[in-house]
Amino acid sequence: MDWTEYLEPGERLLWSGRPAPRAFTFRNWRNSLFGFLLLFLAIYWQLVGVQLRLVFGIPVFDYLPVPFMAVGLYLAVGQVFLNRLEWERVFYALTDQRILAMHGLFRQRIEYLPSGQLNALSSRPLGEQLATVELSACTPPRRLTLYCLEHPELLTRQLEALLVERGVECPWPRQQTPCR
């Protein structure tokens, strides 16, 4: 990813990365489990509805579970498919002035957090060399989440140095730094 067109004049790129593809794609796996359960129940409901229509002659029973089947199908496999398509367009960067996150499936957008406003960072490990990093600013209250980073320590060391340089006590990596 070439960040030069998104950088301010005089801004230097310190780090850039992107999420791990498999981890990013399956990051909502719990929703998929719920989706499979909902899909199974909706299909069962559909089968029972067909039988009820045959017995009572009311066609409403045929169409009632269809929205639940659609939601179950989306949660089970649709979101995984969309996450994989979005991964192609997700990039992260750290400059000497900002933390940038480019993402979006249909309309790509850039979120940023000025590094001077960074007050807290936390990391949620997903594996031995994989983590999701959450960054926070207090004034104005903002959050930026960098999902599924491989070797997150390359980024967090630089962010921790930024916090220490600004005088923010950082008990990293044990707990999140409170806003002051």
Secondary structure in CASP SS format (residue, H / E / C, confidence):
PFRMAT SS
TARGET T0000
AUTHOR 0000-0000-0000
METHOD secondary structure of the structure
MODEL  1
M C 1.00
D C 1.00
W C 1.00
T H 1.00
E H 1.00
Y H 1.00
L C 1.00
E C 1.00
P C 1.00
G C 1.00
E C 1.00
R C 1.00
L E 1.00
L E 1.00
W E 1.00
S E 1.00
G E 1.00
R C 1.00
P E 1.00
A C 1.00
P H 1.00
R H 1.00
A H 1.00
F H 1.00
T H 1.00
F C 1.00
R C 1.00
N C 1.00
W H 1.00
R H 1.00
N H 1.00
S H 1.00
L H 1.00
F H 1.00
G H 1.00
F H 1.00
L H 1.00
L H 1.00
L H 1.00
F H 1.00
L H 1.00
A H 1.00
I H 1.00
Y H 1.00
W H 1.00
Q H 1.00
L H 1.00
V H 1.00
G H 1.00
V H 1.00
Q H 1.00
L H 1.00
R H 1.00
L H 1.00
V H 1.00
F H 1.00
G C 1.00
I C 1.00
P C 1.00
V H 1.00
F H 1.00
D H 1.00
Y H 1.00
L C 1.00
P C 1.00
V H 1.00
P H 1.00
F H 1.00
M H 1.00
A H 1.00
V H 1.00
G H 1.00
L H 1.00
Y H 1.00
L H 1.00
A H 1.00
V H 1.00
G H 1.00
Q H 1.00
V H 1.00
F H 1.00
L H 1.00
N H 1.00
R H 1.00
L H 1.00
E H 1.00
W H 1.00
E C 1.00
R C 1.00
V C 1.00
F E 1.00
Y E 1.00
A E 1.00
L E 1.00
T E 1.00
D C 1.00
Q C 1.00
R E 1.00
I E 1.00
L E 1.00
A E 1.00
M E 1.00
H E 1.00
G C 1.00
L C 1.00
F C 1.00
R C 1.00
Q C 1.00
R E 1.00
I E 1.00
E E 1.00
Y E 1.00
L E 1.00
P E 1.00
S H 1.00
G H 1.00
Q H 1.00
L E 1.00
N E 1.00
A E 1.00
L E 1.00
S E 1.00
S E 1.00
R E 1.00
P E 1.00
L E 1.00
G E 1.00
E C 1.00
Q C 1.00
L E 1.00
A E 1.00
T E 1.00
V E 1.00
E E 1.00
L E 1.00
S E 1.00
A E 1.00
C C 1.00
T C 1.00
P C 1.00
P C 1.00
R E 1.00
R E 1.00
L E 1.00
T E 1.00
L E 1.00
Y E 1.00
C E 1.00
L E 1.00
E E 1.00
H C 1.00
P C 1.00
E H 1.00
L H 1.00
L H 1.00
T H 1.00
R H 1.00
Q H 1.00
L H 1.00
E H 1.00
A H 1.00
L H 1.00
L H 1.00
V H 1.00
E H 1.00
R C 1.00
G C 1.00
V C 1.00
E C 1.00
C C 1.00
P C 1.00
W C 1.00
P C 1.00
R C 1.00
Q C 1.00
Q C 1.00
T C 1.00
P C 1.00
C C 1.00
R C 1.00
END
